[in-house]
Structure formats: structure tokens, C-alpha cells
């Protein structure tokens, strides 16, 4: 994905050049936009999963990202004006005052990145085993035998199909990133193997005769994953 972001910088620099900037200035301005794009990449999915006031959550995140991008561009222009970057100084282009323009730039970058990420993950071989430290010893388990990950704030437990229980210091958010797309977060305390779920509703899932609550924050994601009908509000 590093190559993708390098291409993004060059494409954005070309857009900047079409607005009258020198190409080197365009590259600099494009680079300053990357932190805001990474923030959007990390925060927007969570806002889109919000069950309550999703529109408010998305609007709040989007507004914050736009402010970050605008401030980054303004600061970058200050460096260009001060002569820190070689080349003629440029005024702050009128397009950068338009939040729709910045939003379109973000969408043009983040949507293809999201699709490319899914395409790559779909073609990667699934994890067969996972290794971790539990009670000062290394444990290796078949990923398919892992039922769910439980967090009780101070410690995390891995539950397996054979009844095993493995405590670990690795946080549940790290497990969410580590494990493949078989696993879905349903609660701040639970990450479950969707292929092991025997029963699911908008409020709970059953996995190996254990019923776990689905929190409001993750109900939309659960509904989409398992094809549940969302009740009308």
C-alpha cells in the first residue's frame, strides 16, 4: 500500500499544478494532506458503524477531518510564502476555501484505497494459525478453532472450541487488527468468529451455546455481516 500512497501524492501534486502551483510545491502540499487522510481512514469506519446518531457521528468526523486538512494546507502555504520551499510564493488558492473541493479530494483518494485494500485481503491466503504469549509461554492455535476473544479491561481471554481458555495481555483492539475477516467485533468486550456463530439477532449472538450481547455501536456491522433486517426507527 506504500506504492498507492506515493501515487496519491503524485496525482494530488498534478492537481495542485493545474491550479497554478509549481510541481515541487504541489508535492509538498499533497504530503501535508496525508495525516488528515490517515485520520479519515481510521475514524470514518467507526462513525459509519455507529447505531445511534450515525449522521451526527459521520458529520462530526468529516468536519474534523476537513478542519485538519484546511489547517495543514494553510500551514504549508505559510512555509511556501516564507521562502522555506524554493519557488515563487503562491496565495492560498480559492478552491481550498471550498470544503466540497477538499471533500472530493479525500473521497477520490480514500474510496479507491478502501476497494484496493478489500481486493488485496480477498486474495491473500487466510491465516491458519496464530501465536501469542499466555501465562509466560508461547501458544500456537488454529485460527478456525478460536471461538471468540473476551476483554474484561484488565486482561483478555481467548476461548477455543475445545473449551480452552487462554489469558493474554494483547488488547482486544490489537486482536481485531491481527485476525482475519472471519472475526467481527460485536461489543467492546467481544470479538467473535463469525463462522462459528450458530444464532444471531440484532441484540445477541450465540456461539457454541454461549450467548453474547451485541452492543448498539456494532449492531449495524452485525446486521450487514449476517444479513439481518434492521428495524425501522
C-alpha positions as CSV (number, residue, x, y, z in Angstrom):
1,X,0.0,0.0,0.0
2,X,3.0,2.3,0.3
3,X,3.1,2.4,-3.5
4,X,-0.5,3.5,-3.6
5,X,0.1,6.5,-1.3
6,X,3.2,7.5,-3.4
7,X,0.9,7.5,-6.4
8,X,-1.7,9.6,-4.5
9,X,0.9,12.2,-3.7
10,X,1.9,12.5,-7.3
11,X,-1.7,12.7,-8.5
12,X,-2.6,15.3,-6.0
13,X,0.6,17.2,-6.9
14,X,-0.7,17.2,-10.5
15,X,-4.0,18.6,-9.3
16,X,-2.1,21.4,-7.5
17,X,0.0,22.1,-10.6
18,X,-3.2,22.6,-12.6
19,X,-4.2,25.2,-10.0
20,X,-1.0,27.2,-10.7
21,X,1.5,25.8,-8.2
22,X,4.9,24.6,-9.1
23,X,5.1,20.8,-9.1
24,X,7.5,20.7,-6.1
25,X,5.1,22.9,-4.2
26,X,2.3,20.6,-5.2
27,X,4.2,17.6,-3.9
28,X,4.8,19.4,-0.6
29,X,1.1,20.5,-0.3
30,X,-0.1,16.9,-1.1
31,X,2.2,15.5,1.5
32,X,0.8,17.8,4.2
33,X,-2.7,16.4,3.4
34,X,-1.7,12.8,4.2
35,X,-2.1,12.9,8.0
36,X,-5.7,14.1,7.6
37,X,-6.3,11.3,5.1
38,X,-4.9,8.7,7.5
39,X,-7.2,10.1,10.3
40,X,-10.2,9.7,7.9
41,X,-9.2,6.2,7.0
42,X,-9.0,5.2,10.7
43,X,-12.0,7.2,12.1
44,X,-14.7,7.1,9.4
45,X,-15.4,3.4,9.5
46,X,-16.2,3.6,13.2
47,X,-18.5,6.6,12.6
48,X,-20.3,4.7,9.9
49,X,-20.8,1.8,12.3
50,X,-22.5,4.0,14.9
51,X,-26.0,2.8,15.7
52,X,-27.2,6.0,17.3
53,X,-27.0,9.3,15.5
54,X,-24.8,7.9,12.8
55,X,-25.3,11.0,10.6
56,X,-24.1,13.2,13.5
57,X,-21.1,10.9,14.1
58,X,-20.1,11.0,10.4
59,X,-20.7,14.7,10.1
60,X,-18.6,15.3,13.2
61,X,-15.7,13.2,11.9
62,X,-15.9,14.6,8.4
63,X,-15.9,18.2,9.8
64,X,-12.9,17.5,12.0
65,X,-11.0,16.0,9.0
66,X,-11.8,19.0,6.8
67,X,-10.5,21.3,9.5
68,X,-7.3,19.3,9.8
69,X,-6.8,19.4,6.1
70,X,-7.5,23.1,5.8
71,X,-5.1,23.9,8.6
72,X,-2.4,21.7,7.1
73,X,-2.7,23.4,3.8
74,X,-2.7,26.9,5.4
75,X,0.5,26.0,7.3
76,X,2.1,24.6,4.2
77,X,1.3,27.8,2.4
78,X,2.9,29.8,5.1
79,X,6.2,27.9,4.6
80,X,5.9,28.5,0.8
81,X,5.2,32.2,1.4
82,X,8.2,32.5,3.7
83,X,10.6,31.1,1.1
84,X,11.3,27.9,3.0
85,X,10.4,26.0,-0.2
86,X,12.2,27.1,-3.3
87,X,10.0,28.7,-5.9
88,X,7.6,31.6,-6.2
89,X,5.2,32.2,-3.4
90,X,1.5,31.5,-4.0
91,X,-1.6,32.9,-2.5
92,X,-4.0,30.4,-0.8
93,X,-6.0,29.2,-3.8
94,X,-9.7,29.9,-3.7
95,X,-10.5,26.3,-4.2
96,X,-9.0,25.4,-0.8
97,X,-11.7,27.6,0.9
98,X,-14.3,25.3,-0.5
99,X,-15.0,22.3,1.8
100,X,-16.7,20.4,-1.1
101,X,-13.4,20.5,-3.1
102,X,-11.4,19.2,-0.2
103,X,-14.0,16.6,0.5
104,X,-13.9,15.4,-3.2
105,X,-10.1,15.1,-3.0
106,X,-10.5,13.0,0.1
107,X,-13.2,10.8,-1.5
108,X,-11.1,10.4,-4.7
109,X,-8.3,9.0,-2.5
110,X,-10.0,7.0,0.2
111,X,-12.6,5.2,-1.8
112,X,-10.2,3.6,-4.2
113,X,-7.8,2.8,-1.3
114,X,-10.7,1.0,0.5
115,X,-11.6,-1.0,-2.6
116,X,-7.9,-1.9,-3.2
117,X,-7.5,-3.0,0.4
118,X,-10.5,-5.3,0.2
119,X,-9.3,-6.7,-3.1
120,X,-5.9,-7.5,-1.7
121,X,-7.3,-9.1,1.5
122,X,-9.7,-11.2,-0.6
123,X,-6.8,-12.7,-2.4
124,X,-4.5,-13.3,0.5
125,X,-4.5,-16.8,2.0
126,X,-6.3,-17.0,5.3
127,X,-4.4,-17.3,8.5
128,X,-4.0,-21.0,9.5
129,X,-2.5,-20.5,13.0
130,X,-2.0,-17.7,15.4
131,X,0.8,-17.5,18.0
132,X,0.8,-15.5,21.2
133,X,2.1,-15.5,24.8
134,X,-0.2,-16.8,27.5
135,X,1.0,-17.2,31.1
136,X,4.6,-16.7,30.1
137,X,4.5,-19.5,27.4
138,X,4.1,-19.4,23.7
139,X,0.9,-20.8,22.4
140,X,0.0,-21.6,18.8
141,X,-3.6,-22.3,17.9
142,X,-5.5,-23.0,14.7
143,X,-7.4,-19.8,13.9
144,X,-10.5,-21.7,12.9
145,X,-10.7,-23.2,16.4
146,X,-10.8,-19.8,18.1
147,X,-14.4,-19.0,19.1
148,X,-14.2,-15.5,20.5
149,X,-11.9,-13.0,22.2
150,X,-13.1,-11.6,25.5
151,X,-11.8,-8.4,27.2
152,X,-12.5,-7.6,30.8
153,X,-10.5,-4.4,30.7
154,X,-7.5,-5.7,32.7
155,X,-7.0,-8.9,30.8
156,X,-8.0,-10.5,27.5
157,X,-9.1,-14.2,27.2
158,X,-9.2,-16.4,24.1
159,X,-11.9,-19.0,24.1
160,X,-11.4,-22.1,21.8
161,X,-13.7,-24.8,20.5
162,X,-12.2,-27.5,22.8
163,X,-13.1,-25.5,25.9
164,X,-9.6,-23.9,26.2
165,X,-9.2,-20.5,27.9
166,X,-6.0,-18.6,27.3
167,X,-5.3,-15.3,29.1
168,X,-3.2,-12.8,27.2
169,X,-2.0,-9.2,27.6
170,X,-2.7,-8.4,24.0
171,X,-5.5,-5.9,23.8
172,X,-8.7,-6.8,22.0
173,X,-8.2,-3.9,19.6
174,X,-4.9,-5.5,18.6
175,X,-6.6,-8.9,18.1
176,X,-9.2,-7.1,15.9
177,X,-6.4,-5.9,13.6
178,X,-4.4,-9.2,13.8
179,X,-7.2,-11.7,13.0
180,X,-8.7,-12.0,9.5
181,X,-12.1,-11.2,8.2
182,X,-13.7,-14.3,9.9
183,X,-13.8,-12.2,13.0
184,X,-16.2,-9.4,13.8
185,X,-16.4,-7.0,16.7
186,X,-19.8,-7.2,18.4
187,X,-19.1,-5.4,21.7
188,X,-16.3,-3.5,23.4
189,X,-15.7,-6.8,25.2
190,X,-16.1,-9.4,22.5
191,X,-14.7,-10.2,19.1
192,X,-16.3,-13.4,17.6
193,X,-15.6,-15.9,14.9
194,X,-18.5,-15.4,12.5
195,X,-18.1,-18.8,11.1
196,X,-18.8,-20.3,14.5
197,X,-21.9,-18.3,15.2
198,X,-25.0,-20.6,15.4
199,X,-27.6,-18.0,16.1
200,X,-27.7,-14.2,15.6
201,X,-30.1,-11.4,16.3
202,X,-29.7,-7.6,16.4
203,X,-29.1,-7.8,20.2
204,X,-27.1,-11.0,20.7
205,X,-25.2,-13.9,19.1
206,X,-24.9,-17.5,20.2
207,X,-21.6,-19.3,19.7
208,X,-21.1,-22.8,21.0
209,X,-24.0,-22.5,23.4
210,X,-22.6,-19.2,24.8
211,X,-24.8,-16.1,24.2
212,X,-23.0,-12.8,23.9
213,X,-24.6,-9.3,23.8
214,X,-24.3,-7.1,20.7
215,X,-23.8,-3.5,21.7
216,X,-25.6,-0.7,19.9
217,X,-22.3,0.6,18.5
218,X,-21.8,-2.6,16.5
219,X,-25.4,-3.5,15.5
220,X,-25.2,-2.1,12.1
221,X,-22.0,-4.0,11.3
222,X,-23.5,-7.2,12.7
223,X,-26.7,-6.7,10.6
224,X,-24.7,-6.2,7.5
225,X,-22.4,-9.1,8.1
226,X,-25.2,-11.6,8.8
227,X,-27.8,-10.1,6.5
228,X,-30.2,-9.2,9.3
229,X,-33.2,-6.9,8.7
230,X,-32.7,-3.6,10.5
231,X,-35.9,-2.5,12.4
232,X,-37.4,0.8,11.2
233,X,-36.9,3.7,13.5
